[in-house]
Each structure stands twice: as structure tokens, then as C-alpha cells.
Amino acid sequence: MHSFTEENYLKTIYYLANRRQGEVSTNALAEMTATKAASVTDMLRKLAEKQLIHYKKYQGVRLTDEGERLALQIIRRHRLWEVFLVQKLGFGWDEVHEIAEELEHIRSEELVTRLDTYLGYPQFDPHGDPIPTPAGQMPETGYRKLSEVEAGEGVCLMAVLEHSTEFLKHLDHSQLTLGCQVTVNEINTFDKSVLVQIESGRSVFISHEVARNLLVKN
């Protein structure tokens, strides 16, 4: 049995490793979890003793096969609960992350199986993130960041990397919703902000910070 804190660390290590395409530093974990580096080191030692991570002091951290399996289970539960909260209980996509953070620690496999069936086997959560399969595989999406799109190119908004309430409300205010078609009309050479036209015809300026947190496909 693993504690909630241990599960949160496994999930965070998985996210950071995939974002950075490699091992995760103690400092990156401390920043992500808003925890002192010494406390992070203590937790990493515990996870290493349980053979859930590969860890040596002053070196990067990576998940073992078992650690990755557990991380994907947690992520699967989290994303299924987000779908349930939005589709069945009427929560907004900006309201569900913290609630799902609590629900993801319910470990009943039967509950997760029935939840998946009840929801019709969704493949993506409300933020566009792929839901790991029951076998523990993370589907590939092939998305790219809006900040990488060139002027004149039309793309479809598929997912968001940032899940904070403030960020999602900002997107709602800008009428940027998943599935909408956007065309990059202009890229500012000074600050890399972009002017996009939404399929409704509305034009919106998007900062580089926002653009690099939006995932799109052609």
C-alpha cells in the first residue's frame, strides 16, 4: 500500500519525465510540489527503497517499470473522474482538477472498471489529455504546441498543458475551446505573441506563454 503523497510523487515524476524527455531533478520536483528540497530527498529515498524509482543523490530520478505502472494507474483514475465530473455532474473543466486529485486515490479496480464502462470508454479527459488504457499504455497523440505553428497555418485546438482555474477561465473568456479551428494570422517577432482567428470569425491575441500551453493538430 502506498500513501497519497507517494502516489502524487510518482505521478509528478511521470509528468516531468515526459515533458523534459529524460530524468527528473530534485529541484524540479521541489518546484512542482511546492516542497523543500530536503523533504523531496526524503521521499525519493522511500520510493527508491520500495523499488518504484531509480535514484542516486545529486543525480536525476526516473521511474522503475513498477513505478511507471502505478503512475499510469493514478493518471487513468484521475482523468476518468474528470470526465465523470464534467459529463455527469455538470462541473466546468476549470473546476475538476482538484476534486479529481482527491478521487484518484480510490484504488478499487472494480470501481474504475465500472466507471469506465458507465462513461462509454472515453479516450480523452475534458482537457484533451489521453486516458491510459486498462493495460497501462499511454496513447500517442502527435500534437504540437500552438507556439510552434507558423503564420498562415490553420489548426484544431486539441488539448491544454496547463490545468489551473485561472488559465482555463482565460481560455473560456477568449472563446478558445477544445475542437475549435484557429488560424494563425500573425506572429509578433518581439515577444512571439500570436494573433489567431477563431472559426467564429473572432480574432484574439494570445501571449507566447498561453500559446505554448495549447496543443493542436492539423
PyRosetta script that sets phi, psi and omega in degrees:
from pyrosetta import init, pose_from_sequence

init()
pose = pose_from_sequence("MHSFTEENYLKTIYYLANRRQGEVSTNALAEMTATKAASVTDMLRKLAEKQLIHYKKYQGVRLTDEGERLALQIIRRHRLWEVFLVQKLGFGWDEVHEIAEELEHIRSEELVTRLDTYLGYPQFDPHGDPIPTPAGQMPETGYRKLSEVEAGEGVCLMAVLEHSTEFLKHLDHSQLTLGCQVTVNEINTFDKSVLVQIESGRSVFISHEVARNLLVKN")
pose.set_psi(1, 137.1)
pose.set_omega(1, -178.3)
pose.set_phi(2, -116.6)
pose.set_psi(2, 145.6)
pose.set_omega(2, -179.6)
pose.set_phi(3, -73.1)
pose.set_psi(3, 163.2)
pose.set_omega(3, 177.2)
pose.set_phi(4, -58.4)
pose.set_psi(4, -41.0)
pose.set_omega(4, -178.6)
pose.set_phi(5, -63.4)
pose.set_psi(5, -42.2)
pose.set_omega(5, 178.3)
pose.set_phi(6, -62.3)
pose.set_psi(6, -42.3)
pose.set_omega(6, 178.6)
pose.set_phi(7, -63.2)
pose.set_psi(7, -40.3)
pose.set_omega(7, 179.1)
pose.set_phi(8, -64.2)
pose.set_psi(8, -37.1)
pose.set_omega(8, 178.1)
pose.set_phi(9, -65.9)
pose.set_psi(9, -43.0)
pose.set_omega(9, 179.6)
pose.set_phi(10, -60.5)
pose.set_psi(10, -43.6)
pose.set_omega(10, 179.8)
pose.set_phi(11, -64.5)
pose.set_psi(11, -42.9)
pose.set_omega(11, -178.8)
pose.set_phi(12, -65.8)
pose.set_psi(12, -41.1)
pose.set_omega(12, 177.7)
pose.set_phi(13, -62.0)
pose.set_psi(13, -40.7)
pose.set_omega(13, 178.7)
pose.set_phi(14, -61.1)
pose.set_psi(14, -48.4)
pose.set_omega(14, -179.4)
pose.set_phi(15, -59.4)
pose.set_psi(15, -48.6)
pose.set_omega(15, -176.6)
pose.set_phi(16, -66.1)
pose.set_psi(16, -39.0)
pose.set_omega(16, -179.4)
pose.set_phi(17, -63.9)
pose.set_psi(17, -38.3)
pose.set_omega(17, -179.6)
pose.set_phi(18, -75.2)
pose.set_psi(18, -32.7)
pose.set_omega(18, 178.3)
pose.set_phi(19, -70.4)
pose.set_psi(19, -39.2)
pose.set_omega(19, -174.8)
pose.set_phi(20, -98.5)
pose.set_psi(20, -2.5)
pose.set_omega(20, 178.1)
pose.set_phi(21, 54.9)
pose.set_psi(21, 51.3)
pose.set_omega(21, 178.8)
pose.set_phi(22, 169.9)
pose.set_psi(22, -159.7)
pose.set_omega(22, -178.8)
pose.set_phi(23, -71.9)
pose.set_psi(23, 156.7)
pose.set_omega(23, -174.1)
pose.set_phi(24, -109.7)
pose.set_psi(24, 134.2)
pose.set_omega(24, -179.7)
pose.set_phi(25, -85.0)
pose.set_psi(25, 157.3)
pose.set_omega(25, 176.7)
pose.set_phi(26, -61.5)
pose.set_psi(26, -39.1)
pose.set_omega(26, -179.9)
pose.set_phi(27, -63.9)
pose.set_psi(27, -39.2)
pose.set_omega(27, 178.4)
pose.set_phi(28, -64.3)
pose.set_psi(28, -39.2)
pose.set_omega(28, 177.5)
pose.set_phi(29, -67.1)
pose.set_psi(29, -40.8)
pose.set_omega(29, 179.4)
pose.set_phi(30, -62.2)
pose.set_psi(30, -41.5)
pose.set_omega(30, 179.3)
pose.set_phi(31, -66.9)
pose.set_psi(31, -43.1)
pose.set_omega(31, -176.7)
pose.set_phi(32, -68.1)
pose.set_psi(32, -35.8)
pose.set_omega(32, -177.2)
pose.set_phi(33, -97.0)
pose.set_psi(33, -0.8)
pose.set_omega(33, -177.7)
pose.set_phi(34, 53.8)
pose.set_psi(34, 46.7)
pose.set_omega(34, -177.2)
pose.set_phi(35, -127.5)
pose.set_psi(35, 150.2)
pose.set_omega(35, 177.9)
pose.set_phi(36, -66.0)
pose.set_psi(36, 146.4)
pose.set_omega(36, -176.9)
pose.set_phi(37, -56.6)
pose.set_psi(37, -37.2)
pose.set_omega(37, -179.6)
pose.set_phi(38, -63.4)
pose.set_psi(38, -39.7)
pose.set_omega(38, 179.0)
pose.set_phi(39, -68.1)
pose.set_psi(39, -37.5)
pose.set_omega(39, 177.5)
pose.set_phi(40, -62.4)
pose.set_psi(40, -43.8)
pose.set_omega(40, 179.8)
pose.set_phi(41, -60.4)
pose.set_psi(41, -41.5)
pose.set_omega(41, 178.3)
pose.set_phi(42, -61.4)
pose.set_psi(42, -43.5)
pose.set_omega(42, -179.9)
pose.set_phi(43, -66.9)
pose.set_psi(43, -38.8)
pose.set_omega(43, 180.0)
pose.set_phi(44, -64.0)
pose.set_psi(44, -36.5)
pose.set_omega(44, 176.5)
pose.set_phi(45, -62.4)
pose.set_psi(45, -41.6)
pose.set_omega(45, 179.7)
pose.set_phi(46, -64.3)
pose.set_psi(46, -43.6)
pose.set_omega(46, -179.8)
pose.set_phi(47, -66.6)
pose.set_psi(47, -34.8)
pose.set_omega(47, 177.9)
pose.set_phi(48, -67.7)
pose.set_psi(48, -40.1)
pose.set_omega(48, 178.1)
pose.set_phi(49, -62.0)
pose.set_psi(49, -32.1)
pose.set_omega(49, 178.6)
pose.set_phi(50, -86.6)
pose.set_psi(50, 4.8)
pose.set_omega(50, 178.2)
pose.set_phi(51, 59.0)
pose.set_psi(51, 38.5)
pose.set_omega(51, 177.3)
pose.set_phi(52, -100.8)
pose.set_psi(52, -17.1)
pose.set_omega(52, 177.1)
pose.set_phi(53, -140.8)
pose.set_psi(53, 158.7)
pose.set_omega(53, 168.3)
pose.set_phi(54, -98.5)
pose.set_psi(54, 121.1)
pose.set_omega(54, -174.9)
pose.set_phi(55, -146.4)
pose.set_psi(55, 131.6)
pose.set_omega(55, 168.9)
pose.set_phi(56, -133.0)
pose.set_psi(56, 138.0)
pose.set_omega(56, -177.4)
pose.set_phi(57, -55.4)
pose.set_psi(57, 137.7)
pose.set_omega(57, -179.7)
pose.set_phi(58, 70.0)
pose.set_psi(58, 9.4)
pose.set_omega(58, 175.8)
pose.set_phi(59, -122.9)
pose.set_psi(59, 170.5)
pose.set_omega(59, -178.7)
pose.set_phi(60, -69.9)
pose.set_psi(60, 166.0)
pose.set_omega(60, -179.8)
pose.set_phi(61, -115.1)
pose.set_psi(61, 140.1)
pose.set_omega(61, 171.1)
pose.set_phi(62, -143.3)
pose.set_psi(62, 154.5)
pose.set_omega(62, -178.2)
pose.set_phi(63, -75.7)
pose.set_psi(63, 145.3)
pose.set_omega(63, 167.2)
pose.set_phi(64, -77.0)
pose.set_psi(64, 173.8)
pose.set_omega(64, 177.3)
pose.set_phi(65, -58.1)
pose.set_psi(65, -41.6)
pose.set_omega(65, 179.8)
pose.set_phi(66, -68.2)
pose.set_psi(66, -39.2)
pose.set_omega(66, 178.2)
pose.set_phi(67, -63.3)
pose.set_psi(67, -40.7)
pose.set_omega(67, 178.2)
pose.set_phi(68, -67.4)
pose.set_psi(68, -38.1)
pose.set_omega(68, 178.4)
pose.set_phi(69, -60.8)
pose.set_psi(69, -45.1)
pose.set_omega(69, 179.3)
pose.set_phi(70, -66.2)
pose.set_psi(70, -40.9)
pose.set_omega(70, 180.0)
pose.set_phi(71, -60.3)
pose.set_psi(71, -42.5)
pose.set_omega(71, -179.5)
pose.set_phi(72, -68.3)
pose.set_psi(72, -33.4)
pose.set_omega(72, 174.7)
pose.set_phi(73, -62.6)
pose.set_psi(73, -44.4)
pose.set_omega(73, -179.3)
pose.set_phi(74, -64.3)
pose.set_psi(74, -45.4)
pose.set_omega(74, 179.8)
pose.set_phi(75, -62.6)
pose.set_psi(75, -40.5)
pose.set_omega(75, 178.2)
pose.set_phi(76, -59.7)
pose.set_psi(76, -47.9)
pose.set_omega(76, 179.4)
pose.set_phi(77, -60.9)
pose.set_psi(77, -45.1)
pose.set_omega(77, -178.5)
pose.set_phi(78, -57.8)
pose.set_psi(78, -48.3)
pose.set_omega(78, -174.6)
pose.set_phi(79, -72.8)
pose.set_psi(79, -33.6)
pose.set_omega(79, 175.1)
pose.set_phi(80, -65.5)
pose.set_psi(80, -41.2)
pose.set_omega(80, 178.2)
pose.set_phi(81, -64.4)
pose.set_psi(81, -36.3)
pose.set_omega(81, 177.1)
pose.set_phi(82, -62.8)
pose.set_psi(82, -41.5)
pose.set_omega(82, 177.2)
pose.set_phi(83, -60.7)
pose.set_psi(83, -45.8)
pose.set_omega(83, 179.6)
pose.set_phi(84, -59.5)
pose.set_psi(84, -45.7)
pose.set_omega(84, -177.6)
pose.set_phi(85, -63.4)
pose.set_psi(85, -38.2)
pose.set_omega(85, -179.4)
pose.set_phi(86, -78.9)
pose.set_psi(86, -50.1)
pose.set_omega(86, -173.0)
pose.set_phi(87, -75.3)
pose.set_psi(87, -37.3)
pose.set_omega(87, -172.1)
pose.set_phi(88, -104.7)
pose.set_psi(88, -25.8)
pose.set_omega(88, -178.4)
pose.set_phi(89, -111.3)
pose.set_psi(89, -2.9)
pose.set_omega(89, 173.6)
pose.set_phi(90, 76.5)
pose.set_psi(90, 19.0)
pose.set_omega(90, 175.7)
pose.set_phi(91, -72.5)
pose.set_psi(91, 152.9)
pose.set_omega(91, 172.8)
pose.set_phi(92, -78.7)
pose.set_psi(92, 158.5)
pose.set_omega(92, -179.4)
pose.set_phi(93, -65.9)
pose.set_psi(93, -16.5)
pose.set_omega(93, 178.1)
pose.set_phi(94, -88.4)
pose.set_psi(94, -0.3)
pose.set_omega(94, -174.7)
pose.set_phi(95, -110.6)
pose.set_psi(95, -8.6)
pose.set_omega(95, -164.8)
pose.set_phi(96, -98.5)
pose.set_psi(96, -18.5)
pose.set_omega(96, -171.8)
pose.set_phi(97, -60.0)
pose.set_psi(97, -50.0)
pose.set_omega(97, -176.3)
pose.set_phi(98, -67.5)
pose.set_psi(98, -35.5)
pose.set_omega(98, 177.9)
pose.set_phi(99, -66.1)
pose.set_psi(99, -43.9)
pose.set_omega(99, 179.1)
pose.set_phi(100, -65.4)
pose.set_psi(100, -27.6)
pose.set_omega(100, 176.6)
pose.set_phi(101, -60.9)
pose.set_psi(101, -31.6)
pose.set_omega(101, 177.5)
pose.set_phi(102, -82.1)
pose.set_psi(102, -44.1)
pose.set_omega(102, -176.2)
pose.set_phi(103, -68.3)
pose.set_psi(103, -25.8)
pose.set_omega(103, -176.3)
pose.set_phi(104, -63.9)
pose.set_psi(104, -17.3)
pose.set_omega(104, -177.2)
pose.set_phi(105, -88.1)
pose.set_psi(105, -1.1)
pose.set_omega(105, 173.3)
pose.set_phi(106, -76.3)
pose.set_psi(106, 114.8)
pose.set_omega(106, -166.4)
pose.set_phi(107, -93.9)
pose.set_psi(107, 1.8)
pose.set_omega(107, -177.1)
pose.set_phi(108, -61.4)
pose.set_psi(108, 114.5)
pose.set_omega(108, 178.7)
pose.set_phi(109, -66.0)
pose.set_psi(109, -35.7)
pose.set_omega(109, 179.2)
pose.set_phi(110, -63.7)
pose.set_psi(110, -40.9)
pose.set_omega(110, 178.5)
pose.set_phi(111, -62.3)
pose.set_psi(111, -44.5)
pose.set_omega(111, -179.3)
pose.set_phi(112, -64.0)
pose.set_psi(112, -41.3)
pose.set_omega(112, 179.3)
pose.set_phi(113, -62.6)
pose.set_psi(113, -44.7)
pose.set_omega(113, -179.5)
pose.set_phi(114, -69.4)
pose.set_psi(114, -35.5)
pose.set_omega(114, 177.6)
pose.set_phi(115, -63.5)
pose.set_psi(115, -45.2)
pose.set_omega(115, 178.8)
pose.set_phi(116, -59.2)
pose.set_psi(116, -45.7)
pose.set_omega(116, 179.4)
pose.set_phi(117, -63.6)
pose.set_psi(117, -45.1)
pose.set_omega(117, -179.0)
pose.set_phi(118, -59.9)
pose.set_psi(118, -35.9)
pose.set_omega(118, -178.1)
pose.set_phi(119, -83.8)
pose.set_psi(119, -5.6)
pose.set_omega(119, 179.5)
pose.set_phi(120, 83.3)
pose.set_psi(120, 27.9)
pose.set_omega(120, 177.0)
pose.set_phi(121, 57.2)
pose.set_psi(121, 58.9)
pose.set_omega(121, -179.5)
pose.set_phi(122, -64.4)
pose.set_psi(122, 147.8)
pose.set_omega(122, 179.4)
pose.set_phi(123, -100.9)
pose.set_psi(123, -17.7)
pose.set_omega(123, -178.4)
pose.set_phi(124, -136.3)
pose.set_psi(124, 150.9)
pose.set_omega(124, 176.5)
pose.set_phi(125, -89.0)
pose.set_psi(125, 178.6)
pose.set_omega(125, -176.2)
pose.set_phi(126, -63.1)
pose.set_psi(126, -15.2)
pose.set_omega(126, 179.0)
pose.set_phi(127, -98.2)
pose.set_psi(127, 5.9)
pose.set_omega(127, 178.5)
pose.set_phi(128, 87.0)
pose.set_psi(128, 3.2)
pose.set_omega(128, -179.8)
pose.set_phi(129, -77.8)
pose.set_psi(129, 136.8)
pose.set_omega(129, 177.9)
pose.set_phi(130, -66.9)
pose.set_psi(130, 144.2)
pose.set_omega(130, 179.2)
pose.set_phi(131, -95.3)
pose.set_psi(131, 123.5)
pose.set_omega(131, 178.5)
pose.set_phi(132, -55.9)
pose.set_psi(132, 147.2)
pose.set_omega(132, -179.6)
pose.set_phi(133, -73.6)
pose.set_psi(133, 164.1)
pose.set_omega(133, 176.1)
pose.set_phi(134, -57.9)
pose.set_psi(134, -26.8)
pose.set_omega(134, 179.6)
pose.set_phi(135, -80.6)
pose.set_psi(135, -2.7)
pose.set_omega(135, 177.4)
pose.set_phi(136, 86.5)
pose.set_psi(136, 31.2)
pose.set_omega(136, 177.2)
pose.set_phi(137, -109.7)
pose.set_psi(137, 135.0)
pose.set_omega(137, 178.1)
pose.set_phi(138, -93.9)
pose.set_psi(138, 115.9)
pose.set_omega(138, -179.4)
pose.set_phi(139, -61.4)
pose.set_psi(139, 143.3)
pose.set_omega(139, 175.1)
pose.set_phi(140, -82.6)
pose.set_psi(140, 142.2)
pose.set_omega(140, -178.5)
pose.set_phi(141, -111.9)
pose.set_psi(141, -33.7)
pose.set_omega(141, -178.4)
pose.set_phi(142, 72.7)
pose.set_psi(142, 18.0)
pose.set_omega(142, 179.2)
pose.set_phi(143, -74.2)
pose.set_psi(143, 161.6)
pose.set_omega(143, 171.3)
pose.set_phi(144, -133.5)
pose.set_psi(144, 167.1)
pose.set_omega(144, -177.6)
pose.set_phi(145, -80.5)
pose.set_psi(145, 146.4)
pose.set_omega(145, 177.3)
pose.set_phi(146, -60.4)
pose.set_psi(146, -29.5)
pose.set_omega(146, 179.1)
pose.set_phi(147, -65.6)
pose.set_psi(147, -13.1)
pose.set_omega(147, -180.0)
pose.set_phi(148, -98.1)
pose.set_psi(148, -3.8)
pose.set_omega(148, -177.6)
pose.set_phi(149, -81.1)
pose.set_psi(149, 142.8)
pose.set_omega(149, -178.1)
pose.set_phi(150, -92.3)
pose.set_psi(150, 157.6)
pose.set_omega(150, 180.0)
pose.set_phi(151, -59.4)
pose.set_psi(151, 137.6)
pose.set_omega(151, -179.6)
pose.set_phi(152, 92.2)
pose.set_psi(152, -7.7)
pose.set_omega(152, -176.6)
pose.set_phi(153, -90.4)
pose.set_psi(153, 139.4)
pose.set_omega(153, 176.2)
pose.set_phi(154, -105.0)
pose.set_psi(154, 134.0)
pose.set_omega(154, -177.4)
pose.set_phi(155, -140.3)
pose.set_psi(155, 169.2)
pose.set_omega(155, 177.4)
pose.set_phi(156, -112.5)
pose.set_psi(156, 131.2)
pose.set_omega(156, 178.8)
pose.set_phi(157, -75.1)
pose.set_psi(157, 119.9)
pose.set_omega(157, -172.4)
pose.set_phi(158, -111.8)
pose.set_psi(158, -32.1)
pose.set_omega(158, -174.5)
pose.set_phi(159, -162.1)
pose.set_psi(159, 167.0)
pose.set_omega(159, 177.4)
pose.set_phi(160, -125.4)
pose.set_psi(160, 144.2)
pose.set_omega(160, 177.7)
pose.set_phi(161, -89.2)
pose.set_psi(161, -27.7)
pose.set_omega(161, -178.7)
pose.set_phi(162, -99.7)
pose.set_psi(162, 128.8)
pose.set_omega(162, -176.1)
pose.set_phi(163, -113.1)
pose.set_psi(163, 9.7)
pose.set_omega(163, -177.7)
pose.set_phi(164, -66.1)
pose.set_psi(164, 150.8)
pose.set_omega(164, -179.8)
pose.set_phi(165, -57.4)
pose.set_psi(165, -42.8)
pose.set_omega(165, -177.5)
pose.set_phi(166, -63.4)
pose.set_psi(166, -42.0)
pose.set_omega(166, -179.3)
pose.set_phi(167, -65.6)
pose.set_psi(167, -45.5)
pose.set_omega(167, -177.1)
pose.set_phi(168, -68.7)
pose.set_psi(168, -35.3)
pose.set_omega(168, 175.5)
pose.set_phi(169, -66.3)
pose.set_psi(169, -36.4)
pose.set_omega(169, 177.2)
pose.set_phi(170, -61.5)
pose.set_psi(170, -41.8)
pose.set_omega(170, 178.3)
pose.set_phi(171, -65.3)
pose.set_psi(171, -41.7)
pose.set_omega(171, 178.0)
pose.set_phi(172, -59.5)
pose.set_psi(172, -43.4)
pose.set_omega(172, -179.7)
pose.set_phi(173, -62.8)
pose.set_psi(173, -33.4)
pose.set_omega(173, -179.5)
pose.set_phi(174, -87.0)
pose.set_psi(174, -0.1)
pose.set_omega(174, -178.7)
pose.set_phi(175, 63.2)
pose.set_psi(175, 32.5)
pose.set_omega(175, 176.3)
pose.set_phi(176, -99.2)
pose.set_psi(176, 102.6)
pose.set_omega(176, -176.8)
pose.set_phi(177, -119.3)
pose.set_psi(177, 155.3)
pose.set_omega(177, 179.4)
pose.set_phi(178, -61.3)
pose.set_psi(178, 136.3)
pose.set_omega(178, 179.8)
pose.set_phi(179, 94.7)
pose.set_psi(179, -11.0)
pose.set_omega(179, -178.4)
pose.set_phi(180, -79.7)
pose.set_psi(180, 147.3)
pose.set_omega(180, 178.5)
pose.set_phi(181, -89.8)
pose.set_psi(181, 132.5)
pose.set_omega(181, 177.7)
pose.set_phi(182, -130.8)
pose.set_psi(182, 146.4)
pose.set_omega(182, 176.0)
pose.set_phi(183, -117.9)
pose.set_psi(183, 129.0)
pose.set_omega(183, 178.0)
pose.set_phi(184, -80.9)
pose.set_psi(184, 109.8)
pose.set_omega(184, -178.3)
pose.set_phi(185, -88.0)
pose.set_psi(185, -31.8)
pose.set_omega(185, -173.9)
pose.set_phi(186, -156.6)
pose.set_psi(186, 142.5)
pose.set_omega(186, 174.6)
pose.set_phi(187, -121.3)
pose.set_psi(187, 122.1)
pose.set_omega(187, -179.2)
pose.set_phi(188, -74.0)
pose.set_psi(188, 121.2)
pose.set_omega(188, -176.4)
pose.set_phi(189, -69.9)
pose.set_psi(189, -20.3)
pose.set_omega(189, -177.8)
pose.set_phi(190, -78.7)
pose.set_psi(190, -54.9)
pose.set_omega(190, -175.1)
pose.set_phi(191, -116.1)
pose.set_psi(191, 5.8)
pose.set_omega(191, 178.1)
pose.set_phi(192, 62.7)
pose.set_psi(192, 16.9)
pose.set_omega(192, 171.5)
pose.set_phi(193, -68.7)
pose.set_psi(193, 156.6)
pose.set_omega(193, -175.9)
pose.set_phi(194, -127.3)
pose.set_psi(194, 145.8)
pose.set_omega(194, 172.5)
pose.set_phi(195, -102.1)
pose.set_psi(195, 118.0)
pose.set_omega(195, -179.3)
pose.set_phi(196, -118.4)
pose.set_psi(196, 151.7)
pose.set_omega(196, 174.4)
pose.set_phi(197, -111.0)
pose.set_psi(197, 123.2)
pose.set_omega(197, 179.2)
pose.set_phi(198, -82.8)
pose.set_psi(198, 158.8)
pose.set_omega(198, -176.3)
pose.set_phi(199, -59.1)
pose.set_psi(199, -21.7)
pose.set_omega(199, 177.0)
pose.set_phi(200, -71.4)
pose.set_psi(200, -12.8)
pose.set_omega(200, -178.4)
pose.set_phi(201, 103.6)
pose.set_psi(201, -11.3)
pose.set_omega(201, -179.0)
pose.set_phi(202, -76.0)
pose.set_psi(202, 139.5)
pose.set_omega(202, 175.8)
pose.set_phi(203, -102.5)
pose.set_psi(203, 138.1)
pose.set_omega(203, -176.0)
pose.set_phi(204, -136.5)
pose.set_psi(204, 134.7)
pose.set_omega(204, 171.4)
pose.set_phi(205, -84.8)
pose.set_psi(205, 132.9)
pose.set_omega(205, -179.8)
pose.set_phi(206, -124.2)
pose.set_psi(206, 129.7)
pose.set_omega(206, 178.4)
pose.set_phi(207, -68.6)
pose.set_psi(207, 161.9)
pose.set_omega(207, 178.4)
pose.set_phi(208, -61.9)
pose.set_psi(208, -36.9)
pose.set_omega(208, -179.7)
pose.set_phi(209, -62.2)
pose.set_psi(209, -43.2)
pose.set_omega(209, 177.6)
pose.set_phi(210, -67.5)
pose.set_psi(210, -45.3)
pose.set_omega(210, -176.4)
pose.set_phi(211, -59.7)
pose.set_psi(211, -35.8)
pose.set_omega(211, -178.1)
pose.set_phi(212, -80.0)
pose.set_psi(212, -3.6)
pose.set_omega(212, 175.0)
pose.set_phi(213, -106.8)
pose.set_psi(213, 8.5)
pose.set_omega(213, 176.9)
pose.set_phi(214, -110.8)
pose.set_psi(214, 129.0)
pose.set_omega(214, -179.7)
pose.set_phi(215, -104.4)
pose.set_psi(215, 134.6)
pose.set_omega(215, -173.9)
pose.set_phi(216, -134.6)
pose.set_psi(216, 167.8)
pose.set_omega(216, 170.3)
pose.set_phi(217, -143.5)
pose.set_psi(217, 158.7)
pose.set_omega(217, 179.7)
pose.set_phi(218, -73.5)
pose.dump_pdb("model.pdb")
